[in-house]
Amino acid sequence: MRNHFLAYVVIGVALFQVPVYWAAQNKNPLPSVPRAADGHPDLSGVWQPGSDKPGTWEEANQGVGVPERGQGDGVRKGANPPYQPWAAKKVLEAFDRRNIDDPVARCIPELDLGAGSLYPNQFVQTRDLIVILVESRHIFRLIYMNEKHPEDLDPAWLGHSVGRWEGDTLVVDVTGFKERLVGSKISTDALHVVERFKRVDYNTIEYSAAVDDPKALLHPYTITSKYMLRPGTRLQEYVCENNQDPEQFEALDKKGLVTRENNK
């Protein structure tokens, strides 16, 4: 199991049902992609983002629940925002302060966009609603199928998601974000993301995210990644209420010890 001091989440037996893993070394071909009652690919199950290794969590992560060094770097690509000068300056300022002002350091959620390989994601799929439960920070996403964004959206850290099927690809349009004007990931209320999830085989979802923010970016960019099926994995309780790192970094900063030179 993953090395976190966490308790198991108890939600319901049905919520944790996942397809049986078909071992990669099995000489028989993989089962076909399962289909939901409406004929679309069934994404239900527990998945690991930023990986390309099949198997249980232990089998794919060195047996101790930790991804191999550099694993995410090889799978997730394109996550280099082309910032406008004012936003790039803020990112540099955050680097100088070791990112102690980043909202995530304060337990604020963010859209991971195919990242977060240390923590599993659970997909719960129905015809009208797809739910993504993310172990990290107890995030949950609600993807409303075949609907439009409300006109009276309240800005949210994860935005508002509506989905549709284009053939066998789930396309998710996300808008209505709160601004992030501190930290290493700058975005404004103009942020717009279009995600694509395609289950290409029994074990793999191919993922992409087209990201645009005309107020903070010079031009749109695209992130690609993969999600791998992790049979037998259950989400655990993640408590983000006693993160002492920001206070420690603040103390270092007051002593003049947090500088870009120190990181060279």
C-alpha positions as a LaTeX table, in Angstrom:
\begin{tabular}{lrrr}
\hline
Residue & $x$ (\AA) & $y$ (\AA) & $z$ (\AA) \\
\hline
Met1 & 0.00 & 0.00 & 0.00 \\
Arg2 & 1.02 & 3.60 & $-0.44$ \\
Asn3 & 3.21 & 5.06 & 2.30 \\
His4 & 0.81 & 7.62 & 3.77 \\
Phe5 & $-0.44$ & 7.88 & 7.34 \\
Leu6 & $-4.06$ & 7.61 & 6.30 \\
Ala7 & $-7.21$ & 5.70 & 7.14 \\
Tyr8 & $-9.28$ & 3.92 & 4.53 \\
Val9 & $-12.23$ & 5.77 & 3.13 \\
Val10 & $-15.44$ & 3.82 & 3.61 \\
Ile11 & $-17.94$ & 4.97 & 1.03 \\
Gly12 & $-19.84$ & 1.94 & $-0.13$ \\
Val13 & $-19.15$ & $-1.44$ & $-1.65$ \\
Ala14 & $-20.52$ & $-0.49$ & $-5.04$ \\
Leu15 & $-18.32$ & 2.59 & $-5.26$ \\
Phe16 & $-15.16$ & 0.53 & $-4.97$ \\
Gln17 & $-15.93$ & $-2.10$ & $-7.56$ \\
Val18 & $-13.26$ & $-2.14$ & $-10.27$ \\
Pro19 & $-12.57$ & $-4.48$ & $-13.19$ \\
Val20 & $-10.26$ & $-7.41$ & $-12.49$ \\
Tyr21 & $-6.71$ & $-6.73$ & $-13.62$ \\
Trp22 & $-5.48$ & $-8.80$ & $-16.50$ \\
Ala23 & $-1.81$ & $-9.48$ & $-15.87$ \\
Ala24 & 0.53 & $-8.15$ & $-18.52$ \\
Gln25 & 2.43 & $-11.44$ & $-18.59$ \\
Asn26 & $-0.70$ & $-13.44$ & $-19.40$ \\
Lys27 & $-0.31$ & $-15.02$ & $-22.81$ \\
Asn28 & $-3.97$ & $-14.50$ & $-23.63$ \\
Pro29 & $-5.01$ & $-11.17$ & $-25.16$ \\
Leu30 & $-6.30$ & $-8.39$ & $-22.94$ \\
Pro31 & $-10.04$ & $-8.20$ & $-22.43$ \\
Ser32 & $-11.75$ & $-5.66$ & $-24.62$ \\
Val33 & $-12.58$ & $-2.21$ & $-23.29$ \\
Pro34 & $-15.70$ & $-2.58$ & $-21.12$ \\
Arg35 & $-18.82$ & $-0.72$ & $-22.22$ \\
Ala36 & $-21.47$ & 1.00 & $-20.15$ \\
Ala37 & $-25.17$ & 0.37 & $-20.69$ \\
Asp38 & $-25.34$ & 3.30 & $-23.13$ \\
Gly39 & $-22.59$ & 1.78 & $-25.29$ \\
His40 & $-19.84$ & 4.23 & $-24.37$ \\
Pro41 & $-16.53$ & 3.06 & $-22.89$ \\
Asp42 & $-16.78$ & 2.45 & $-19.16$ \\
Leu43 & $-14.11$ & 4.45 & $-17.31$ \\
Ser44 & $-15.16$ & 3.15 & $-13.90$ \\
Gly45 & $-12.33$ & 2.02 & $-11.67$ \\
Val46 & $-9.27$ & 3.25 & $-9.80$ \\
Trp47 & $-6.51$ & 4.71 & $-11.96$ \\
Gln48 & $-3.02$ & 6.12 & $-11.51$ \\
Pro49 & $-2.24$ & 9.27 & $-13.52$ \\
Gly50 & 1.18 & 9.93 & $-15.00$ \\
Ser51 & 2.13 & 6.27 & $-15.41$ \\
Asp52 & 2.48 & 3.78 & $-18.25$ \\
Lys53 & 3.08 & 0.61 & $-16.23$ \\
Pro54 & 0.27 & $-1.97$ & $-15.94$ \\
Gly55 & $-0.44$ & $-3.92$ & $-12.78$ \\
Thr56 & $-1.57$ & $-3.43$ & $-9.24$ \\
Trp57 & $-0.35$ & $-0.37$ & $-7.37$ \\
Glu58 & 2.45 & $-2.37$ & $-5.73$ \\
Glu59 & 3.50 & $-4.07$ & $-8.96$ \\
Ala60 & 3.71 & $-0.80$ & $-10.88$ \\
Asn61 & 5.35 & 1.25 & $-8.12$ \\
Gln62 & 8.33 & $-0.72$ & $-6.84$ \\
Gly63 & 6.22 & $-2.65$ & $-4.38$ \\
Val64 & 6.14 & 0.20 & $-1.87$ \\
Gly65 & 3.62 & 2.54 & $-3.43$ \\
Val66 & 6.14 & 5.05 & $-4.74$ \\
Pro67 & 6.44 & 5.77 & $-8.49$ \\
Glu68 & 9.81 & 5.18 & $-10.06$ \\
Arg69 & 12.07 & 8.20 & $-10.16$ \\
Gly70 & 11.35 & 10.25 & $-13.26$ \\
Gln71 & 8.33 & 8.12 & $-14.16$ \\
Gly72 & 5.99 & 11.09 & $-14.47$ \\
Asp73 & 8.55 & 13.03 & $-16.49$ \\
Gly74 & 8.49 & 10.32 & $-19.14$ \\
Val75 & 4.71 & 9.97 & $-19.35$ \\
Arg76 & 3.29 & 13.44 & $-18.81$ \\
Lys77 & 4.47 & 15.92 & $-21.44$ \\
Gly78 & 3.92 & 19.53 & $-22.44$ \\
Ala79 & 3.31 & 21.03 & $-18.99$ \\
Asn80 & 5.34 & 24.20 & $-19.65$ \\
Pro81 & 3.00 & 27.21 & $-19.70$ \\
Pro82 & 4.07 & 29.96 & $-22.14$ \\
Tyr83 & 3.50 & 32.79 & $-19.67$ \\
Gln84 & 3.16 & 36.45 & $-20.51$ \\
Pro85 & 5.95 & 38.55 & $-18.93$ \\
Trp86 & 3.91 & 39.70 & $-15.93$ \\
Ala87 & 2.92 & 36.10 & $-15.09$ \\
Ala88 & 6.45 & 34.79 & $-15.67$ \\
Lys89 & 7.69 & 37.40 & $-13.19$ \\
Lys90 & 5.29 & 36.12 & $-10.54$ \\
Val91 & 6.41 & 32.54 & $-11.13$ \\
Leu92 & 10.04 & 33.63 & $-10.65$ \\
Glu93 & 9.11 & 35.41 & $-7.43$ \\
Ala94 & 7.45 & 32.22 & $-6.21$ \\
Phe95 & 10.61 & 30.26 & $-7.03$ \\
Asp96 & 12.68 & 32.72 & $-4.99$ \\
Arg97 & 10.40 & 32.02 & $-2.01$ \\
Arg98 & 10.42 & 28.25 & $-2.53$ \\
Asn99 & 6.78 & 28.44 & $-3.53$ \\
Ile100 & 5.61 & 28.98 & 0.04 \\
Asp101 & 2.73 & 31.14 & $-1.23$ \\
Asp102 & 1.41 & 28.49 & $-3.59$ \\
Pro103 & $-2.28$ & 27.75 & $-2.90$ \\
Val104 & $-1.57$ & 24.00 & $-2.88$ \\
Ala105 & 0.81 & 24.51 & 0.07 \\
Arg106 & $-2.25$ & 25.88 & 1.88 \\
Cys107 & $-4.32$ & 22.79 & 1.04 \\
Ile108 & $-6.18$ & 24.54 & $-1.80$ \\
Pro109 & $-7.23$ & 22.13 & $-4.60$ \\
Glu110 & $-6.16$ & 22.44 & $-8.20$ \\
Leu111 & $-6.89$ & 20.69 & $-11.48$ \\
Asp112 & $-3.98$ & 18.26 & $-11.80$ \\
Leu113 & $-4.28$ & 17.77 & $-15.59$ \\
Gly114 & $-2.94$ & 14.23 & $-15.79$ \\
Ala115 & $-0.46$ & 14.66 & $-12.93$ \\
Gly116 & $-0.35$ & 13.46 & $-9.33$ \\
Ser117 & 1.05 & 9.96 & $-9.78$ \\
Leu118 & 1.47 & 9.47 & $-6.01$ \\
Tyr119 & $-2.29$ & 9.43 & $-5.56$ \\
Pro120 & $-4.99$ & 7.29 & $-7.21$ \\
Asn121 & $-8.08$ & 8.66 & $-8.94$ \\
Gln122 & $-11.41$ & 6.83 & $-8.87$ \\
Phe123 & $-13.85$ & 7.24 & $-11.76$ \\
Val124 & $-17.54$ & 6.65 & $-11.07$ \\
Gln125 & $-19.54$ & 6.73 & $-14.30$ \\
Thr126 & $-23.24$ & 7.12 & $-14.92$ \\
Arg127 & $-25.10$ & 8.29 & $-18.00$ \\
Asp128 & $-25.68$ & 11.83 & $-16.76$ \\
Leu129 & $-22.78$ & 12.35 & $-14.37$ \\
Ile130 & $-19.16$ & 11.24 & $-14.13$ \\
Val131 & $-17.45$ & 11.67 & $-10.77$ \\
Ile132 & $-13.67$ & 11.70 & $-10.34$ \\
Leu133 & $-12.49$ & 11.19 & $-6.76$ \\
Val134 & $-8.87$ & 12.24 & $-6.19$ \\
Glu135 & $-7.19$ & 10.98 & $-3.04$ \\
Ser136 & $-4.89$ & 14.02 & $-2.77$ \\
Arg137 & $-6.59$ & 16.75 & $-0.72$ \\
His138 & $-9.90$ & 14.85 & $-0.90$ \\
Ile139 & $-10.77$ & 16.46 & $-4.23$ \\
Phe140 & $-13.86$ & 15.42 & $-6.11$ \\
Arg141 & $-14.87$ & 16.49 & $-9.60$ \\
Leu142 & $-18.41$ & 16.42 & $-10.99$ \\
Ile143 & $-18.63$ & 16.22 & $-14.79$ \\
Tyr144 & $-22.17$ & 16.96 & $-15.93$ \\
Met145 & $-22.89$ & 15.16 & $-19.18$ \\
Asn146 & $-24.53$ & 16.85 & $-22.15$ \\
Glu147 & $-25.19$ & 20.07 & $-20.29$ \\
Lys148 & $-24.11$ & 23.69 & $-20.69$ \\
His149 & $-22.21$ & 25.76 & $-18.16$ \\
Pro150 & $-24.63$ & 27.79 & $-16.01$ \\
Glu151 & $-24.64$ & 31.52 & $-16.66$ \\
Asp152 & $-24.40$ & 32.29 & $-12.94$ \\
Leu153 & $-21.28$ & 30.22 & $-12.20$ \\
Asp154 & $-19.52$ & 30.83 & $-8.90$ \\
Pro155 & $-15.74$ & 30.74 & $-9.54$ \\
Ala156 & $-14.14$ & 27.58 & $-8.14$ \\
Trp157 & $-10.61$ & 26.25 & $-7.75$ \\
Leu158 & $-11.46$ & 23.27 & $-9.94$ \\
Gly159 & $-13.71$ & 25.20 & $-12.27$ \\
His160 & $-16.98$ & 23.81 & $-13.61$ \\
Ser161 & $-16.94$ & 20.74 & $-15.84$ \\
Val162 & $-19.38$ & 19.62 & $-18.53$ \\
Gly163 & $-18.78$ & 16.55 & $-20.66$ \\
Arg164 & $-19.83$ & 14.90 & $-23.88$ \\
Trp165 & $-18.83$ & 11.85 & $-25.86$ \\
Glu166 & $-17.11$ & 12.23 & $-29.21$ \\
Gly167 & $-17.09$ & 8.65 & $-30.41$ \\
Asp168 & $-15.20$ & 6.75 & $-27.71$ \\
Thr169 & $-13.54$ & 9.86 & $-26.27$ \\
Leu170 & $-14.87$ & 11.69 & $-23.23$ \\
Val171 & $-14.43$ & 15.42 & $-23.84$ \\
Val172 & $-14.63$ & 17.66 & $-20.76$ \\
Asp173 & $-14.93$ & 21.44 & $-21.02$ \\
Val174 & $-13.82$ & 23.25 & $-17.86$ \\
Thr175 & $-14.31$ & 26.94 & $-17.13$ \\
Gly176 & $-15.29$ & 29.23 & $-14.24$ \\
Phe177 & $-11.96$ & 29.15 & $-12.38$ \\
Lys178 & $-10.85$ & 31.29 & $-9.48$ \\
Glu179 & $-7.73$ & 33.32 & $-10.16$ \\
Arg180 & $-4.33$ & 32.03 & $-8.97$ \\
Leu181 & $-2.02$ & 35.03 & $-8.86$ \\
Val182 & 0.63 & 33.65 & $-6.48$ \\
Gly183 & 2.74 & 30.52 & $-6.63$ \\
Ser184 & 4.35 & 28.66 & $-9.51$ \\
Lys185 & 1.14 & 28.16 & $-11.51$ \\
Ile186 & $-0.42$ & 31.47 & $-12.46$ \\
Ser187 & $-3.90$ & 31.64 & $-13.97$ \\
Thr188 & $-6.74$ & 34.13 & $-14.27$ \\
Asp189 & $-10.51$ & 33.97 & $-14.48$ \\
Ala190 & $-10.11$ & 33.56 & $-18.26$ \\
Leu191 & $-8.60$ & 30.07 & $-17.88$ \\
His192 & $-10.28$ & 27.51 & $-20.13$ \\
Val193 & $-9.36$ & 23.81 & $-20.30$ \\
Val194 & $-10.60$ & 21.09 & $-22.65$ \\
Glu195 & $-9.71$ & 17.58 & $-21.48$ \\
Arg196 & $-9.93$ & 14.34 & $-23.43$ \\
Phe197 & $-10.07$ & 10.86 & $-21.89$ \\
Lys198 & $-9.89$ & 7.85 & $-24.21$ \\
Arg199 & $-9.70$ & 4.31 & $-22.89$ \\
Val200 & $-7.52$ & 2.80 & $-25.61$ \\
Asp201 & $-7.26$ & $-0.65$ & $-24.04$ \\
Tyr202 & $-8.25$ & $-2.48$ & $-20.89$ \\
Asn203 & $-5.45$ & $-0.99$ & $-18.80$ \\
Thr204 & $-4.93$ & 2.47 & $-20.30$ \\
Ile205 & $-6.65$ & 5.84 & $-20.62$ \\
Glu206 & $-4.88$ & 8.29 & $-22.89$ \\
Tyr207 & $-5.31$ & 11.85 & $-21.63$ \\
Ser208 & $-4.81$ & 15.31 & $-23.09$ \\
Ala209 & $-5.63$ & 18.82 & $-21.91$ \\
Ala210 & $-5.74$ & 21.90 & $-24.14$ \\
Val211 & $-5.09$ & 24.90 & $-21.88$ \\
Asp212 & $-5.81$ & 28.52 & $-22.75$ \\
Asp213 & $-5.71$ & 31.69 & $-20.65$ \\
Pro214 & $-5.50$ & 34.79 & $-22.86$ \\
Lys215 & $-4.88$ & 37.02 & $-19.83$ \\
Ala216 & $-1.82$ & 35.07 & $-18.59$ \\
Leu217 & $-0.48$ & 33.02 & $-21.54$ \\
Leu218 & 1.16 & 34.03 & $-24.78$ \\
His219 & $-0.69$ & 31.22 & $-26.56$ \\
Pro220 & $-2.55$ & 28.00 & $-25.73$ \\
Tyr221 & $-0.62$ & 24.80 & $-24.99$ \\
Thr222 & $-1.37$ & 21.09 & $-24.62$ \\
Ile223 & $-0.54$ & 18.54 & $-21.92$ \\
Thr224 & $-0.60$ & 14.79 & $-22.57$ \\
Ser225 & $-0.49$ & 11.96 & $-20.05$ \\
Lys226 & $-1.86$ & 8.48 & $-19.30$ \\
Tyr227 & $-3.95$ & 6.84 & $-16.60$ \\
Met228 & $-3.27$ & 3.19 & $-15.74$ \\
Leu229 & $-5.83$ & 0.86 & $-14.16$ \\
Arg230 & $-4.97$ & $-0.06$ & $-10.57$ \\
Pro231 & $-7.13$ & $-3.03$ & $-9.52$ \\
Gly232 & $-7.63$ & $-3.66$ & $-5.83$ \\
Thr233 & $-6.64$ & $-0.11$ & $-4.87$ \\
Arg234 & $-8.90$ & 1.83 & $-2.54$ \\
Leu235 & $-8.71$ & 5.53 & $-1.94$ \\
Gln236 & $-7.46$ & 6.49 & 1.49 \\
Glu237 & $-8.27$ & 9.44 & 3.71 \\
Tyr238 & $-6.03$ & 12.41 & 3.01 \\
Val239 & $-5.90$ & 15.09 & 5.71 \\
Cys240 & $-4.43$ & 18.45 & 4.73 \\
Glu241 & $-4.71$ & 20.56 & 7.85 \\
Asn242 & $-1.30$ & 20.48 & 9.53 \\
Asn243 & 1.14 & 21.30 & 6.75 \\
Gln244 & 4.01 & 22.97 & 8.60 \\
Asp245 & 6.25 & 23.51 & 5.58 \\
Pro246 & 4.88 & 27.00 & 4.71 \\
Glu247 & 5.64 & 28.27 & 8.24 \\
Gln248 & 9.13 & 26.78 & 8.13 \\
Phe249 & 9.81 & 28.39 & 4.76 \\
Glu250 & 8.50 & 31.70 & 6.09 \\
Ala251 & 11.04 & 31.53 & 8.91 \\
Leu252 & 13.84 & 30.81 & 6.45 \\
Asp253 & 12.69 & 33.67 & 4.26 \\
Lys254 & 12.83 & 36.13 & 7.17 \\
Lys255 & 16.42 & 35.05 & 7.80 \\
Gly256 & 17.28 & 35.70 & 4.16 \\
Leu257 & 17.99 & 32.03 & 3.49 \\
Val258 & 15.45 & 31.50 & 0.74 \\
Thr259 & 17.03 & 32.75 & $-2.47$ \\
Arg260 & 17.42 & 31.49 & $-5.99$ \\
Glu261 & 21.19 & 31.36 & $-5.44$ \\
Asn262 & 20.72 & 28.82 & $-2.66$ \\
Asn263 & 18.97 & 26.52 & $-5.10$ \\
Lys264 & 21.74 & 26.47 & $-7.67$ \\
\hline
\end{tabular}
